[in-house]
Amino acid sequence: MEHQQSSGPSFRMATVQSHYARAGHPCHGTLWSTLQEICALLHLPSVSPASHNTLFQHVQCKPGQRIHSIGQAFDTLYVVNSGFLTTALFDASGNEQVLSFPMKGDMLGMDAIHGQKHVTETRALSECDLILVPFARLKSLSRVTADIENLMYYMMSRELAHRQSVNGVLGTMAAEARVAHFLMELSSRFAGMGYSSTIFNLRMRRQEIGSYLGLTLETVSRTLSAFNDMGVITVLQRMITINDSDALDALRRMPPAPARTRPAGAKRAPPAEQDQALRKSSTALLPKRGASR
């Protein structure tokens, strides 16, 4: 049985482990997973028995800790076993563009395979347990069984489909629909992890949600407040309670309204008027109470 996953450790692994030691925990992780268990976590098809004895090490990360940085040499993929993270790009001025919020069952680092350097930064939003999958080990296993190569294609295809879905949301949906879509997607992910689909905490800040959805912080805050006032959800700081899933789903399907586009040179309406218009346009899409389905 192989226990050489920490051989030739990357800078990233050393950074994680040194942080782990400063927190008063042992440097060398005592939790390991088989490739079969990783496939189950990623909802992937099973692999052949030839690779069942290979073990992959877990590491724990604290909130705010970087998992990998932009420009860092690539040698390891990361599978999220628990916790919540954010992956982002930064422009020359240091402005952040959030790309995703990885959580249990997601794999990180695949976008670095081509250039052998990470082009994004991933940071923990909560305490996380990650499984380290050295890419060299994965390639070695792929020479033993073709299942491994097929799994990589499957993961890359799934990631591409997700990115395309997100781009579709940003390109075609109204602000209200984007926020509703985001909440419904979180609800679905939490349900898939065995948690409540109607009551959950937002681990990310409003500004990070806005960056992910292509909206301003103010728009995200106003939209959540409007949904709260309409009774669709209840917002208590970072805790979200979905009171009416059908209504939230209807808001997710809200089309862009050309009438809400300001003419060139027109002044922006005061926030109170924007909130009123938001509630009016959103309420018009909600299912009628007592209407037959």
C-alpha positions as CSV (number, residue, x, y, z in Angstrom):
1,M,0.0,0.0,0.0
2,E,1.4,3.3,-1.1
3,H,1.9,6.2,1.4
4,Q,4.2,8.4,-0.7
5,Q,1.7,11.1,-1.5
6,S,3.8,13.7,0.3
7,S,7.0,12.9,-1.6
8,G,8.3,15.9,-3.5
9,P,5.9,18.3,-1.8
10,S,4.9,21.4,-3.6
11,F,5.2,24.9,-2.1
12,R,1.4,24.8,-1.7
13,M,1.5,21.6,0.4
14,A,4.3,23.0,2.6
15,T,2.3,26.2,3.1
16,V,-0.8,24.3,4.1
17,Q,1.2,22.0,6.5
18,S,3.1,24.8,8.1
19,H,-0.1,26.7,8.8
20,Y,-1.6,23.5,10.2
21,A,1.4,23.1,12.5
22,R,1.0,26.7,13.8
23,A,-2.6,26.0,14.6
24,G,-1.4,23.3,17.0
25,H,-2.2,20.2,14.9
26,P,0.2,17.6,13.6
27,C,2.0,18.4,10.4
28,H,1.4,15.0,8.7
29,G,-2.3,14.3,8.1
30,T,-3.7,11.1,9.5
31,L,-6.7,11.0,7.2
32,W,-6.3,9.3,3.8
33,S,-8.7,8.4,1.0
34,T,-8.6,5.8,-1.7
35,L,-9.2,6.7,-5.3
36,Q,-12.5,4.8,-5.1
37,E,-13.7,7.1,-2.3
38,I,-12.6,10.2,-4.2
39,C,-14.6,9.1,-7.2
40,A,-17.7,8.6,-5.0
41,L,-17.1,12.1,-3.5
42,L,-16.9,13.6,-7.0
43,H,-20.0,11.5,-8.2
44,L,-17.8,9.8,-10.8
45,P,-17.9,6.2,-12.1
46,S,-16.0,3.6,-10.2
47,V,-12.4,2.8,-11.2
48,S,-10.8,-0.6,-11.6
49,P,-9.6,-2.5,-8.6
50,A,-5.9,-2.0,-9.7
51,S,-5.9,1.5,-8.2
52,H,-7.8,0.8,-5.0
53,N,-4.7,0.5,-2.8
54,T,-3.4,4.0,-3.6
55,L,-4.1,6.5,-0.8
56,F,-4.3,10.3,-1.0
57,Q,-3.7,12.6,1.9
58,H,-6.1,15.0,3.5
59,V,-5.1,18.5,4.7
60,Q,-7.1,21.0,6.7
61,C,-7.3,24.7,6.0
62,K,-8.4,27.7,8.0
63,P,-10.8,30.5,6.9
64,G,-8.9,33.0,4.8
65,Q,-6.0,30.6,3.9
66,R,-4.9,30.4,0.3
67,I,-5.0,27.0,-1.3
68,H,-3.0,28.1,-4.4
69,S,-2.0,31.5,-5.8
70,I,-1.9,32.9,-9.4
71,G,1.4,32.0,-11.0
72,Q,2.2,29.2,-8.6
73,A,3.6,26.1,-10.2
74,F,1.1,23.4,-10.7
75,D,1.6,19.8,-9.4
76,T,-1.5,19.0,-7.4
77,L,-5.3,18.8,-7.8
78,Y,-7.5,19.4,-4.8
79,V,-10.7,17.6,-4.0
80,V,-13.0,19.4,-1.5
81,N,-14.2,16.9,1.2
82,S,-15.8,19.6,3.4
83,G,-15.9,23.4,3.7
84,F,-16.5,26.3,1.3
85,L,-14.0,28.2,-0.8
86,T,-13.8,31.0,-3.4
87,T,-11.8,31.0,-6.7
88,A,-11.0,34.3,-8.3
89,L,-9.0,36.2,-10.8
90,F,-7.3,39.6,-10.2
91,D,-6.6,42.3,-12.8
92,A,-3.6,44.6,-12.9
93,S,-5.2,47.0,-10.4
94,G,-6.0,44.2,-7.9
95,N,-9.7,44.1,-8.6
96,E,-11.2,40.7,-7.9
97,Q,-13.4,38.7,-10.2
98,V,-15.0,35.7,-8.4
99,L,-15.3,32.7,-10.7
100,S,-16.8,30.1,-8.4
101,F,-17.5,29.0,-4.8
102,P,-16.2,25.4,-4.6
103,M,-17.7,23.1,-2.0
104,K,-17.9,19.4,-1.1
105,G,-17.6,17.3,-4.2
106,D,-15.7,19.8,-6.3
107,M,-12.2,19.5,-7.7
108,L,-9.7,22.5,-7.9
109,G,-6.8,23.2,-10.1
110,M,-7.7,21.6,-13.5
111,D,-7.4,25.0,-15.2
112,A,-3.6,24.9,-14.4
113,I,-2.9,21.6,-16.2
114,H,-2.3,23.2,-19.7
115,G,0.1,25.9,-18.6
116,Q,1.5,24.2,-15.6
117,K,0.8,27.3,-13.6
118,H,-2.2,28.3,-11.6
119,V,-4.1,31.2,-13.4
120,T,-6.5,31.7,-10.4
121,E,-6.4,32.0,-6.7
122,T,-8.4,29.8,-4.3
123,R,-9.1,30.8,-0.7
124,A,-10.9,29.1,2.1
125,L,-14.1,30.8,3.3
126,S,-14.5,28.3,6.2
127,E,-12.6,25.5,7.8
128,C,-11.9,23.0,5.0
129,D,-10.8,19.5,4.5
130,L,-9.1,18.9,1.2
131,I,-7.7,15.8,-0.5
132,L,-4.4,16.3,-2.2
133,V,-4.2,14.5,-5.6
134,P,-0.6,14.9,-7.0
135,F,-1.0,15.1,-10.8
136,A,2.2,13.0,-11.4
137,R,0.6,10.2,-9.3
138,L,-2.6,10.5,-11.3
139,K,-0.7,10.2,-14.6
140,S,1.2,7.2,-13.3
141,L,-2.1,5.5,-12.4
142,S,-3.5,6.3,-15.9
143,R,-0.8,4.1,-17.4
144,V,-2.1,1.2,-15.3
145,T,-5.8,1.7,-16.0
146,A,-7.6,3.7,-18.7
147,D,-10.3,4.5,-16.2
148,I,-8.2,7.3,-14.8
149,E,-7.9,9.1,-18.1
150,N,-11.6,8.8,-18.7
151,L,-12.3,10.3,-15.3
152,M,-10.2,13.3,-16.1
153,Y,-12.1,13.9,-19.4
154,Y,-15.4,13.6,-17.5
155,M,-14.3,16.1,-14.8
156,M,-13.0,18.6,-17.4
157,S,-16.2,18.3,-19.4
158,R,-18.3,18.8,-16.3
159,E,-16.3,21.9,-15.3
160,L,-16.7,23.3,-18.9
161,A,-20.4,22.8,-18.8
162,H,-20.6,24.6,-15.5
163,R,-18.6,27.6,-16.7
164,Q,-20.8,27.8,-19.8
165,S,-23.9,27.7,-17.6
166,V,-22.6,30.6,-15.4
167,N,-21.7,32.6,-18.5
168,G,-25.3,32.1,-19.7
169,V,-26.6,33.4,-16.4
170,L,-24.5,36.5,-16.5
171,G,-25.2,37.2,-20.2
172,T,-29.0,36.8,-20.4
173,M,-30.6,37.3,-16.9
174,A,-31.9,40.3,-15.1
175,A,-30.3,41.2,-11.8
176,E,-33.2,39.7,-9.8
177,A,-33.0,36.5,-11.8
178,R,-29.3,36.2,-11.2
179,V,-29.7,36.5,-7.4
180,A,-32.7,34.0,-7.4
181,H,-30.7,31.6,-9.6
182,F,-27.7,31.8,-7.2
183,L,-29.9,31.0,-4.2
184,M,-31.7,28.2,-6.0
185,E,-28.3,26.7,-7.0
186,L,-27.0,26.9,-3.4
187,S,-30.2,25.3,-2.2
188,S,-29.7,22.4,-4.6
189,R,-26.1,21.9,-3.7
190,F,-26.9,21.9,0.1
191,A,-29.6,19.4,-0.5
192,G,-27.2,17.2,-2.4
193,M,-24.8,17.3,0.5
194,G,-27.5,16.2,2.9
195,Y,-28.1,19.6,4.4
196,S,-31.3,21.7,4.6
197,S,-32.3,23.1,1.2
198,T,-34.3,25.9,2.7
199,I,-32.2,27.2,5.6
200,F,-28.5,27.9,5.1
201,N,-25.7,30.4,5.8
202,L,-24.0,32.4,3.0
203,R,-20.3,31.8,3.6
204,M,-19.4,34.5,1.1
205,R,-19.7,38.3,1.4
206,R,-22.3,40.2,-0.5
207,Q,-19.4,41.8,-2.5
208,E,-18.2,38.4,-3.5
209,I,-21.6,37.3,-4.6
210,G,-21.9,40.5,-6.7
211,S,-18.5,39.9,-8.3
212,Y,-19.6,36.3,-9.2
213,L,-22.9,37.4,-10.6
214,G,-21.6,40.5,-12.4
215,L,-23.6,42.9,-10.0
216,T,-22.7,45.6,-7.6
217,L,-22.7,45.1,-3.9
218,E,-25.6,47.6,-3.7
219,T,-27.7,45.6,-6.2
220,V,-27.2,42.3,-4.4
221,S,-28.1,43.9,-1.1
222,R,-31.2,45.6,-2.5
223,T,-32.4,42.4,-4.3
224,L,-32.0,40.3,-1.2
225,S,-33.9,42.9,0.8
226,A,-36.6,43.1,-1.8
227,F,-37.0,39.3,-1.8
228,N,-37.2,39.5,2.0
229,D,-39.9,42.2,2.0
230,M,-41.9,40.1,-0.5
231,G,-41.8,37.2,1.8
232,V,-40.0,34.9,-0.7
233,I,-37.0,34.6,1.6
234,T,-36.0,35.7,5.1
235,V,-32.6,37.3,5.5
236,L,-31.0,37.4,8.9
237,Q,-27.4,38.6,8.3
238,R,-25.8,35.7,6.5
239,M,-28.6,33.2,7.2
240,I,-31.1,32.7,4.3
241,T,-34.5,31.0,4.8
242,I,-36.3,30.1,1.6
243,N,-40.0,30.6,2.4
244,D,-41.4,30.0,-1.1
245,S,-39.4,27.9,-3.5
246,D,-41.9,28.2,-6.3
247,A,-41.8,32.0,-6.1
248,L,-38.0,32.0,-6.0
249,D,-38.0,29.7,-9.1
250,A,-40.3,32.1,-10.9
251,L,-38.0,35.0,-10.1
252,R,-35.1,33.0,-11.5
253,R,-36.9,32.9,-14.8
254,M,-37.4,36.6,-14.9
255,P,-36.3,38.0,-18.3
256,P,-34.3,41.1,-18.8
257,A,-36.5,44.2,-19.1
258,P,-35.4,46.6,-21.8
259,A,-37.7,49.2,-20.3
260,R,-35.4,49.3,-17.2
261,T,-32.4,50.3,-19.3
262,R,-31.6,54.0,-18.7
263,P,-31.5,56.2,-21.8
264,A,-28.1,57.9,-22.5
265,G,-27.7,60.9,-20.3
266,A,-30.6,60.0,-18.0
267,K,-30.1,60.3,-14.3
268,R,-30.1,57.2,-12.1
269,A,-33.2,56.9,-10.0
270,P,-32.9,57.4,-6.2
271,P,-32.3,54.1,-4.3
272,A,-35.9,54.2,-2.8
273,E,-37.4,54.4,-6.3
274,Q,-35.1,51.6,-7.6
275,D,-36.2,49.4,-4.7
276,Q,-39.9,50.2,-5.4
277,A,-39.4,49.3,-9.1
278,L,-37.6,46.1,-8.2
279,R,-40.4,44.9,-6.0
280,K,-43.1,45.8,-8.5
281,S,-41.4,44.0,-11.4
282,S,-40.5,41.0,-9.3
283,T,-44.0,40.7,-7.7
284,A,-45.6,40.6,-11.1
285,L,-43.8,37.3,-11.8
286,L,-44.7,35.5,-8.6
287,P,-47.3,32.7,-8.8
288,K,-50.8,33.8,-7.7
289,R,-51.7,32.7,-4.3
290,G,-54.2,29.8,-4.5
291,A,-53.8,29.5,-8.2
292,S,-54.1,26.0,-9.6
293,R,-50.8,24.4,-10.7
